[in-house]
């Protein structure tokens, strides 16, 4: 599911040359755009677990854009899990475990 959304990491390397790790962006562009807008909105909502997750990523030293991508990936992973396990309900404590910071 993560790869379908183009949110998987791709590392370019050849021989001794090591490149940077980047998003593959091979998946659905529409899905990435929808996740982007949902992530932007959720990090600004007060009491949002994805906002807490975003703040934790920024506090760990991630750039804001990279932290937003991490939220998008987390949202996609949570949605995929809930689709595969329909009997489960969303548990916000599993998204951002532990104290922030």
Buried (B, 14 or more C-beta within 10 A) or exposed (E): BBEEBBBBEBEEEEEEEEEEEEBBEEBEEEBBEBBBEBBEEBBEEEEBBBBBBBBBBBEEEBEEEEBBBBBBBBBBBBBBEEEEEEEEEEEEEEBBEEEEE
